Amino acid sequence: MIEMETIMAEQIVKTEYSELMQKSYIDYSMSVITARALPDARDGLKPVQRRVLYAMDQLGLNYDKPHRKSARIVGDTMGKYHPHGDSSIYETLVVLEQDFKKGMALVDGHGNFGSIEGDGAAAMRYTEAKLKKFTQDVYLADLDKDVVDFIPNFDETEKEPEVLPVRVPNLLINGAEGIAVGMTTNIPTHNLGEVVDACCAYMDDENITTEGLMEYVIGPDFPTGGLVVNKSELPAIYESGTGKIKLRGKVVFEPAAKKSERDKLVITEIPYTMIGANIGKFLSDVIDLVETKKTSDIVDISNESSKEGIRIVLELKRNADVEKLKNMLYKKTKLEDTFGVNMLAIVDGKPETLGLKSIIKHHIDFQYQLATRKYNTLLARERDNKEIQEGLIKACDIIDLIIEILRGCKNRSQAKDCLVNGNVKDINFKSETSRKAASGLHFTERQASAILELRLYRLIGLEILELQKQYEQTLKKIAEYEKILGSRTAMKNVIKKDLQAIKKEYALPRKTVIEDAKAAVFEEEKVKEQEVVFIMDRFGYSKTIDIAAYERNMEAVHNENKYIFKCMNTDKIYIFTDNGNLHQIKVMDLPFTKFRDKGVPIDNVGNYDSSGENIVFLSAAGNITGCKLLFVTKQGMMKLVDTSEFEASKKTVAATKLADGDSIAAILKTDATVEVYSRFNYDGSMAEDEVIESSQNVVVRTENGVFLKFPLTEIPQKKKNAVGVRGIKLVKDDTVDDVYLIGNTEDVSTEYCGKTIDLGRMKLAHRDTKGTKVRV
């Protein structure tokens, strides 16, 4: 037992905990950065994208073959190369198919792959996919020519390419986005033709500047079109690799064709950042502008977008100020937005922020590596072909001797030995001349194998001529490949020729306009201040109505609603809840409607959540200015708080501090003229020189029917983050149920368990006493 303990003790390695955590976190971070979230600068692909495309290639999903179920593609990718969950793989496949997200879509989808408006794709069991011709020609070609290294997969049962032999700068063409640990990448898409021209310009002059490259790549080219309106800032962004691109949607004015129709503002292109749920957000924002009366120029809005493109129509009232409305849309909605550029990619295994020239440089260096490996492989193949062809040509010239050797041999190995080494032992010949000629043969191993596998039809005269022609072509290819490998200029010309061919076949016209536009200027009209009536029913539906409408329907208003008060339309609504929160809502955010129009749930306007908290006190801020609020909790804690404490810019703040398990029972507004003492003697009694007679008394009622009446002056004024003082001594399991504020001469009564209690005639006591229990 002692020996075992000794052995176990020797296996314990003591280390500093902080150092271990630091090392583990750094290892985890680098794993996420390099193996998950960021693209490689060479092929511009993240690992999951690379693996999806390679899995599709291995499945033979060529552009001219039928589509295959997405579930099969996801399954192969996850099982062989990317064991990180099917949802992320399928999401990658979907994005590779969406031409509104990618500059050049790489996957040909069949079925519901989502929409530009944010609709999700159908489940992977319903959709099908295959590779696009562009992907096969530009991303996956030459994989069989040993152009990239293959590495073991996660369980070392398969091989996968370290990078794909992508022939264009995918990092620019399709952009990239990803969130790693402590860093993100966000690269805009660009036009294929422009990027190819920039690559060719760089190869012609490697000292070209970023400004020189921008004569070809004038800026981003987003698949959604739109406008980039800060052209002058682009050189700095492309030089550093970071910055903000300002985007706008394209707005077209369509005048009414008939008198019965209206003028229209039509949004035909949207900023790239608006795709998805932000289209719905834009429509909602426009509706809010109309409902809050920030504009009266829009009478209707409709989304007529289809597969043909975006078309959001705003119908205008007659004589609408179109320019002013455009500026308002740019300032108040997502129709103008910014794209944060951060061109971060993996270079030599490490994350690096790249400018335009750096991205092109790394890509061209990669192209030279690919070309070198490709033409070395092709040269080796052609040299092998040359060797075999020379053997076959020589064999055709002495075909009679070779046939005689074959007929005289007992097995294949004997015949091969004769062809390679001239060994004629144990071979039967028709003559000594043939034996002597055979002993002089010295074919190579490869040539001998080809001769032994030669079919008789190859001895036809035309076939022999074809073999001679193939041999001449092989010699030409060898000379061509040697020239390319021996001269960087020749290799450059080959790469440029390939790039130009890709541009010619696949390049599309630019969609995004690059310009320097004037900043959108929109000054909101000052709201005309007026008094309104806030009303909210017992279901939480709230609105404001005109004073005249309130006075005409006063009886119905009070019968049908729980909260009613007058306020200014520029004011705020204060909502105090039982958990101690204060929620603020602008009166302008509530609909100003007719009395019978339905309001909106107050939950929808602010942060108040009716499912998790209850309203204790609700008022307009202006109606309690200069007052003090009396806070009373279920556990009997009390304090007075000046309403100036609640002035804040946040929509939700803490209105008070509560003890564990406590909640607010009541909040009451005290007389604005009342001043209460705020200084006490050490024994807790009032300081004589500070006592001011108050016109109000506090009556506390508990759940068990205990009443306590005492002067309001006995409750101190505190800050909002204070707990307060004890107002009543509660017996076990009893809580405060209600609180009343009454004047000294007021005749106020309440009912408790069917018995009427006259609060005015109740005996005046002191705070922090037990009170009197009402007998029922």
N, C-alpha and C positions, 0 to 999 in steps of 0.2 A: 504493500500500500504506500509505503514511504517512497519506494522507487518510482511508482506511478506519479505521485505528486511532484517528485523532482523533475521527471520528464515533462510533465505538463507545465511546470513553472518555467522550464527552459524554452518552451514554445511561445511564451508571452512576450510580445514586442511592445515596449513602452514608447509612446510617441506623443507629441504635443497635439491636443485636440484641434486647436485652431489651424495648425499646419495641415492636418489631415483633411479638415473640412475645405480649406482653401484649395488643396490639390484636387480633391474630388469634384469640387464645383468647377474648377478650371477645365478638368477633363470632360465633364458633362457639357460645359459651354462650347468647347472646341468641337465636340462630337455633333452638337446641334448645328453649329455654324458651318462646318465643313461637309457634314453628311446628311443634312436635312434641309436647311432653310435658305442657303445662299447658292446662286448659280456659279458654275465654273466659267472663268473668263474665256476659255478656249471654245467650248461649244455653246455657252450661254444657257445651259440647262441645269436645273436642279436634279439631284439624284433620282427622285421619283419620276420626273418627266423623262429622263434618259431611260430609265428601266421600263416604263410603259411603252415607249417607242421601240425599244429593242425587243421586248416581249412580243409586240405585234409583228415585228419583222421576222422573229423566229417562228411565229404561228403562220407565216406566209400570207398575211393579210395585205396583199398588194392592191394597188388602186384598181387593177383590172380583174380582181377576184371578188366573189360575193362578200357581203358584210358578215361579221361574226358577232355573236352575243357579247355584250360588254362584260357580262359576268364571267365569261371564259377568259377574257383579256385580264380582268382584275385578278381572277384566280391564279393564272399563270404568273403574273407579276408578283403577287404576294407570296406564292409558294416557292418561287425560284429566286427572286431577287430583292424584294422589298417587304419584309415581314413586319409591317407597322400598321396593319389594319386596312380593311377593304374600303372604308369610307373615304379616307384621304386619297387612295389610289383612284377611285372612281371620280372623285371631285377633280383630280388632275386630268383624267381622261376627258371629262366634260369641258373643262376650261380649254384644253388643247383643240377642242372642236368648235368653240364659240368664236366666230369671226368678228364679233363686236368687242371682244376682249383682246384678241391677238392681232398683230399686224398681218401675219400670215398664218391662218389656221393650219394645223399639222395633221388633224384627224378628220376623216369624212364620216360624219355621224348619220345614223338612220333611226328616226324616232324623235322623241321629245328630249332635247338636250337643253332645255331652259330657254329663257328669252331675255332680251335686253332690259325688260321691265322688272327683272328680279324673280321671275317664276323659276322654281327649281326644276331640275331634270327629273325624268321618270326614273323609277328604280332600275338598277343595272340589268335586271332580268328581262326588262321590256325593250331596252335600246340595243342597237347594233352599231358596229364601227369597223373601219378599215383605214389603212394609211392613204394619205393623199399622194398624188404623183409628185408634187413638189417635195414632200417629205422623203420619198424614196430616192429621188434624184439628188437632193441637196444635203440630206441629213444622214442617210443610211448607205449611200453608195460607197463602194470600195472597202467595205468591212471585210471582204474576203481577200484583200490584198495586204494584210498585215500592216495597216496604216496606223493602228492604235494598239495600245497594250490591253490585254485581257487579264482580269484579276479574278480570284476566287469569290464566289458569292458568300453569303453570311454563314452557310454551313459547309462550304467547300465541296459541294456536290455539283456545282455548275460554274461556268465561266461567264463573266459579263464585261463589256468594254469599260475601261476607265473613263473615257469620254467618247462621244460619237464624232465621226469625221465630218462635222458640219462645214460646208464650204462657204457660208456667208456669216457675217457677224450677228448671230442670233440674239446676242445680248442687246443689240440696238434694234433689230428688226421687230422682235416680239416683246422686247422689254422684259422686266422681271419685277416681282414683288415678293417679299418674304420677311418674316420677323424671326430673328435669332435671339440669342441671349445677350442683351445689352447693345444690340445693333439691328438695324433694319436696312433693307434695300428697296428702292423704288425707282425703276428705270422706265422712262416712257418709250412707246413704240415709235419706229421711224420708217420711212419709205424705202423699200427694197432697192429701187433703181438708184436713189440718191446715195445710199450707203455703199453700193457697189462702185459707183463713180468715185466716192471718197477713198475707197480701198485702192483703186487703180491709181488715183492721184498720189496716195502715200507711197505706193511701190515705185512710182516714177521719181518721187522726191521725198526721201525719208526725213528731211529737215523741214518739211512743210509745217506751218503753224496751225493752231486751232482755228484761227480766222481763215486761213487758207482752206482748211477742210470744210469750213462752214459755207464756202462758196458752192459746195456740192450738197452737204447736209444742212439745209437752211434752218432746220428746227424739227421738233417732233411731228409725227404724222399719225394722229390717233384714228382708229377704225371708226369712231363715231363722228369724225369730221370736226366741226366747230372752228373756233378761232383762238390762236395764241396772240395775246394783245400786248405782250411786253418783249417785243423782238430785240430791243436794244440791250436787254439784260441777259440774253441767251449766250453771248460769247463768254461772259464770266461764269455762267453755269456750266458750260461745256469745258471750260478750262479747269475748274475746280472739281467738277463732278457732283456739286451740291447747289441747291438753290430752289427758288419757287417759280414755277411757270403759271402765269395767269391765263385761265381759260374762259371762254364765253361760248354760249350756244349761238346758233345762227337764227336770227329773227327776220322774217319777211313780212312786209305789209301788203295785204291783199285788199284793194278797195272793192267796195260792193259793186257787183255786176248789174244788179237790179235795184229798184227803189225799195222792194220788199226785203232785200237782204241788208246785212250790216257789214261794215268794214271789219277786217280781221287782222290780228297779229298771229302769224303762224310760225311756230318753232319747228324748223326742219332738221336741225342738227343740234346735238346736246354736248355739253362738256363731257370728257371721258370719265370724270369723277361722278357724273350723275347716273351712270348705268346702275341698274338694280333697283333697290328700294328707294333711291333718291328721286326717281321719276315720280313715284307716288308722293314723296315728301314735297316735291316741287308743286304738284297739283294742290296738295293740302295747304301749302304756304300761300298760293295765289288765292285760294278760297278764303283764307284768314285775312288777307289784305282787303278783300271785298267786305267780309263780315265786320271787320273792325273799322270800316269806313276810311281806310287809308287811301283807297282809290274808289271812285265811282265810275271810272271809265270802262270797266269790264262788266258786261251783262251776262256772259255765259262762258264756260270753259269746257272743252271736250278733248279727249285723247283719241285721235283717229289713226294712231300708229298701226302699222301692219308689217308684213314681211318685206314690203317695198321700202320701208324706212320710217323714220320718226315724223309724226305730224301732230303737234299739239296746237289746238286752235283756241284763240281767245277772241270772242266776239265783243266788239266795242260799241259803245253808245255813239251817237252822232256828235261830230265835232270834238272827238276825244283828242287829247294832247299825246300823240304817239311817241314822240321823243322822250317826254317826261315819263310815260309809262314804261318804255324800254329801260330807262335809267333806274326806275324803281324796281323792276324785275331783276336787274343786275345786282342792285344793292341789297334787296330784301329776300332773294331766293337763291337757290343753287345754280341759277342760270349763268352766274359768274362765280368761278371757284378757283382755287389754287391747287396745283399738283406739286407736291413736295418731292424734288429730285434728290436722290441719294444713290449714286451709281457705285454700289458696293458689290464686289464679286471676289471669288476665290482665285488667287494668283499664287502658283507654286505652293498650294496647301495652306495659304494664309489669306485672311480677308484684307482687301485693299480697296480704297476709294479711287476710282479711275475717271479721268477726263475722256473726252471724245477721242483725242489722239492716242491715249494709252490703250483704250479698248481696241481701236483699229490696229495698233502696233502688235498687241498680244495676239490678235486674230491672224494677222499676216505672218507672224513668226510661226504660229501653229500651222498655217497653210504650207509654209516651206517645209516643216517637219513632215506633214502628211504627204506632200509631193515627193520628198526625198525617199520616204519609206515605200510609197506606191511604186515609183519608177525603179527602185532597187529590186522590188519583188517582181515587177514586170520584166526587168532585164534578166533576172535569174531564170524566170520561166522561158523567155525567148532563147536564152543560151542553152537551156535543156532541150528546147524544141530543135534548135540548130544541130545539137549533137545527134539527136534521134534522126532528124531529116538527112543529115550527112550519112549516117549509117544505112538508112533505107535506100538512098540514092546509090551508094556503093554496092549494096546488096542486089539492087536491080541489075546492075552491070554484070554481076557474077551469079545471077540467079540459078543457072544450071548447076554450078558447083555447090551452092547452098542446098539445092534440092537433093543432090547426090549425097551430101553430108547427112542430111536429115534421114534419107532412106537407109543409110548405112549405120545409123546410131540405134542403140537399144533403148535409150530414154532421153528425156529433156535435158537433164543435167550434163549428160555426155555431149549432147549437141552444143549446149551453151559453152562448155569448157573448150570445145574445138574452135568456136567462133571467137572467144575471148583470148585464149592462150595458144591456139594452133595445135592443141593436143589431138593427134589423130590415132592414138593407140586404141585398138579394139574396134576401129571403125572400118567397115567394108567399103572399098572404093572400086570403081570399075577399072581404074588405071592408076599407074604410079604417078602419072602427070597430075591427076586430080588430087592424089594423096599429098604430093609435094606442094601444090597450090594451097591446099587446106592448111598445111602446117605453117604457112606464112600469114594466116589471118590474125588480126589483132583488133577486133571490135571492142568497144567499151561495154561494161555491164549493161548500161541502159540501152545501148544500140543492139546488143545481142537479144535482150528481152523483147525489144520492138520487132526485130527480125523474126523471132520465134512466134510472135503474135500476129505477124503479117498475114492478111487474108489474100487468097488467090486473086480476087477481082482487082486488087491493087496493082497487079502485073499487066493490066490492060494498058495499051499505049497512052490513051488519054489520061488515065490516072497517074501514070509516070510523069506526064507533062504537068499535071496539076501539082504533083509533089515538087517538081522543079520550081513552079511558080510560088508555092508556099515557102520554099527555101529562100527564094529571092526576097519575099516579103519579110521573112524573119530577119534576114540580114539588114534590111532597111530599118526595121523596128529596133534592132540592137544598136544600130548607128544613131538612131533618133534618141533612144533612151540614154545612151552614153553621152550624147551632146547635152541633153537636158541636165543630167547629173553632173556634168563637167563644167557647166556654166550657170551662174546665178541669174544672169540676164535671160538665158533661154528658159530657165525654170520660171522666172517672173512672167515672161510672155505667155507661158502655158497657163499659169494661174489666172492672169488677166483675161485670157481667151475664155477660160471656163466661166469666170465671173460675168463676162459680157454675154455669154450664151444663156446663163441663168437669168440675167436681167431681161434679155430679149424675150424669153419665154414666159416669165412669171411676174415681171414688174407691173405695178398698177399705178394709175395716175394719183397724184397727191390729193388727199381729202381735207387736210387741215390747212387753213389760211394762216400765214405768219405775218403779223403787222404790228405797228406801234399805234395803239388806239388811245383816244382820250379817256381818262378815268371817268367812270360813271358818277355823275353828280346828282344827288337827289336830296332835296331838303323837304322834310316832312312838314306839312301844314300844321300850324299850331292848333291844337284841339280847342274848340270853343267850350269854355267852361260853363257848365250848367248844373243845376240841381236835379237829381233823379231819385227814384225810389227803388231801393234794393228789396227784392222779395225772394224767398226760398221756401219751397213746400216741404212737407215732412219726408219726401223721398229724396231730397237733396238737389232737386232741379232749381236752378237759380237764374235770375235775369234782372235787368233794370228796366223800368218803365218811366214814362213821362209823368210829371207831377199832376198834370190835368187828367191823364188817364187814371191815375191813382184816386184822385178826388171823385171822379165819376163812378168808380167801381169800388169805393172804400169798403163797403160791407162785404162784398165778395172777396176782396183781397185779404181781409182779416179772417174770414171764415175758411179760406182754402190754403193759407200759408202759415208757416211756423215762425219765420223771421221776416220782419218788415221794418225798415227804417229809411229815412232820407239821408242822402249823402251827395257829395259832388262827384261828377264823372271823372275827375282827375285824382280821386282819392284811392285809398287801398282798403281792402276788407281784411280785418284781423280775425283769424279762426283759432281760438284757444281750445285744445283738446285735453282729454282726461289723463293722457300720459305725459303732460307737461310741455307739449310742443306748441309753437305759434306758427301758423301758416299764413303767408301774405299773398293776396291776390289783387291785381289791379282791377279797378272797376271797369276800365276800358276793355279788359279781356272778357268781360261778360257780355252777352248779346243785349243790345238795346232794342227791345221789341214792343209789340202791342201786348196788351194785358193777356189776351187769350192765346198768344203764341207760346209754344213750349220752350222752356229754357234749356240749359245744358246742365248735366250733372256737375256739381262743384268739384268732384274728384277729377274730372277731365281738364280742369282749368289750372289747378295748382298741384301741390304735392300732397294734399290731404287725402288720406285713404280711409274711406268709411268702413272698410272691412276690418281694420286693425285698431281704430281709435274712434272716440265719440266726441262730438262737439259739446263743450261746456259753456262757452261764451263766444258770441259772434257780434262784431260791431265794425262800423267804419272807423278808420284811424282818426279822422277829423272829429268824430262824435265823442271821443274820449280824450282828446288832447287837453293837457293841463289837469286831468283827473288822476285819482289814485284808484287802483284796482285792488279789491280785497280777494286774496287767494285763500281758500279753505280746502284742506285735504281730507280724505276719508279717515285718516288717523288723528284728525283734530288739530293739525298744524296750521297756523295762520300768519299772514303778514300783509302789509300794504306795499304796493309797488307803484312808483310813478310811471306813467305811460311813456315818458321820454326814454325809459329803459328799453323799449321795444322797437325803437327806430333802427332799422337794419336794411341792408341792400339784399341780403339773402332771402330766398323765398320761404325758407324754414329755419327757425332758430329755436333754442331751448327757452321756454318762457319762465321756467322755475326749476328748482332743484327738488327732487323727491327722494325720500328714504326708500329703502328696499321694500317692495310690496305695497307701497302707498300709491295713491292716484288722486287726482283733483276731484273734489266733490262739487265745488261751486266757485265761480269768479263773479264778483259783483262790482259794479261801478259805484263809487262813493260820490258825495257831493263835491263839486269842484271847489267850493269855497271853504271846505273843511280843512283845518290844519290840525295835525295830531302831533303829540309830543314824540320826540325821538331820543330822549335821554332818560336814563333810569339811575336810581341809587343802587348801591351794591347789593342791597337786600331785595332788589327787584321792584320796589315801590316807585311811584312816579316822583320825579324831582319837582318840588313845589313850584319853582319859578318857571317850569316849562309846561305846566298844565293849562290847556286851553279847552274850554267847554265845547263839546261837539253837539251838533243837532241830530246825530244819528246814533242808534243803538244796534247792536248785533244780536240776533237770536239764532241759536244753533239747535237743530233738532237731530237726534240720533235715530238709528234704525229701531232701537228698542223703546222709543218714546220718551227719551230724556230731553228736556228743554233747558237751555241756559241763556239768560239775557244779560248783557253787560255793555258798557259804553264802547263805542268804536275807538275812543281815545286810548284804550288800554292795549290796542294792537299797534306794534311799532312799524315804522316804515323801514323796509329792507331793500337790498339789491335783488335783482331777479334771480341771481344764482345762489341766494341764501335759502335755507330750509324754512325759517320762520320760528315762531314761538308756539307753545302749546296753548290752544284756545279753550279746550275742555278736557277734563280728566275722564277718560272712557273706561268703563268696566270691560272685562274680558269678552271678546267676540262681538263687541258693539262698535259701530262705525258711524261717522257723520253722514246723515242722509240728506239734509237740506239746511240752507242758511237764508236768513231774512235780514234786510236792513230797513229799520223803521225810524221815523222821527220821534222826538220826545212826546209830542202831542198827537201823533197819528193813532187812529183807531183801526188796527189791522188784525184780522183773525185768519186762522187756518184750520183745516180739519185733520184729525188724526184718528183713525179707526172709528169713523162715524161720529166722533165727538168734536165740537167746535172749540178751538182754543183761541182766546182773546190775547194776542201778543202784546197789545198796548197796555193792558192792565197787569201783565206779568211782572213779578217782583224783579227789580234790578239787582243783579249780583256782580261778581267780579270774574275776570278771565281766569282760566286755569283752576276752576272749581268743578265739582261733580254735576251740578245742575239738579233739576227736579224731575222726577219721573211722573208722567201723567197716568193716572189710573183709569182704565177703560171699564 
